[in-house]
Amino acid sequence: MAKKKSGSSASESKGKKQDNGDFDDPEGADVTEAEDQNGDELEDPVAEMDDMLDEEEAEDETDSDYAETAYSEAEGVDAPENVLEAKESIEAFIAGEIGSESYSAFDTSGTANIVGVGIGSAEVDMEQISEDGPGTATLNVYVAEPTSEEAVRAVLYDDMSVQSVGDDGMPVNIINCGPIDALAHRFKDRPAPGGISIGNARVNSAGTLGCLARGRRNPRNRRVLLLSNNHVIALSNQGRYGDSILQPGRLDGGVNTRDRIAILERFITIHFNGRANYVDCATGWCWHRRVRRELVYLSGGSRRYFRVASRPVACRRNMLVGKSGRTTQLRAGRVTDCNATIRVNYGSGRVALFRDQITIRGTSGQFSAPGDSGSLVWQWDRRRNPVGLLFAGGGGFTFANKIGRVLSALDINLYT
């Protein structure tokens, strides 16, 4: 935790710029130390948050639209027309099913067993290779329970009215990913790097600090922000502006306010009514001395730090990517799908529909596990350009939002 300067009081530090003149910290930057010493009630960390609340709520729909419209869903898709049409039909059916009053998150029978759809490449170890050979654009169908290709085709044809899959010549990969759940480095580190445990102080949980960012417009362009998932630091829409963000998260021993590094600053609402979501993301406003631009991983028991690029790149099928996260640390994987539509379980029977998502499979073991949510996904080369924001997984497959949609929705640029 940052030490309080000698002779400086909490009241004197409110609204004060740090000595490098580059950043504005949340107001009350030294209140944590004062509370530890005298037990006084913590002040509201950001006086302007109340004024911002109405504005943020009014802009929520607009922010969601940024994520929905800023990037084309067809980006990087090269597939036959019948494959694209089949994907669109399945997406529409899934969206309608989630939005219906009779829908249950715990049902895996019939059409409910199909939890996602996308477009990938036919691979040797998948169910089917088309007559055009490996690498051909293929319909990816994600299922919660193991089932045969014949059974999946029957559900698609008979129950979802996807006529084109009746043709055996249309390639289909059946991907047994299990139910897709929103996923939950455990040590404390100061300044805190990306790839490490964080969480909202109101709950006993932990996810991952993805990386740092800055707002694109005043006054947010003078703030150091941390990037993670809505469900990690904003509690799936239940968070309050100004909530303490701890490093490590409470599940990993974090204590409020001793381990506070940021406060909740903005999040994009997740819809649970069948309306399409494109991002699960949120930002925290950091005390800039308590965070760092590097990411971390462990090697031989020692902490190693590295930087990633700030300029995002579009995903491509078969792209080699990496991430550093709270649970599985540094892992490599390959993109298998750049346009997946999936149903994601958020607990308590809540299911959200996500479109235009990235699917990743680990190159050696799992790419992610619960607690890795919020990790930044980057291209595995010497430049390490950002590709996505990890948020969910199931059955050995990991799912990530496209980073371009995340940046547009939150109106930020990466600060890495």
QUIFEN-V258464 format. One line per field, one symbol per residue. psi: psi as a letter, one per 40 degrees, with the letter a starting at -180 (. if undefined). Layout:
psi: ???
This chain:
psi: ihihihehidddehehiieeedihiiifdedddddddeeihhihdhdeddddddddddedddddddddedhhdehehgiiddddddddddddddddddeidehheehfibdeeheiiahaihideadhhieeiieihihhhhidihiidddddddddddefgddeeheehhhhhhgeahhihh.geihhhihiieihiiheeigiiahhcaiiiieiheeeeihiihaidedeeffeeiiheihhihiiddeeihhedeheiihdiihhhhfeeihidigiiiihihdeeiidiiiihhfeihhiiiiidhiiiiihehhiiihiddebhiiihhehefihihhheifehhihhifihhhhidgaidiiheeheihhihgaddfhidihheiihfeiiiiihdddddddefiiig.
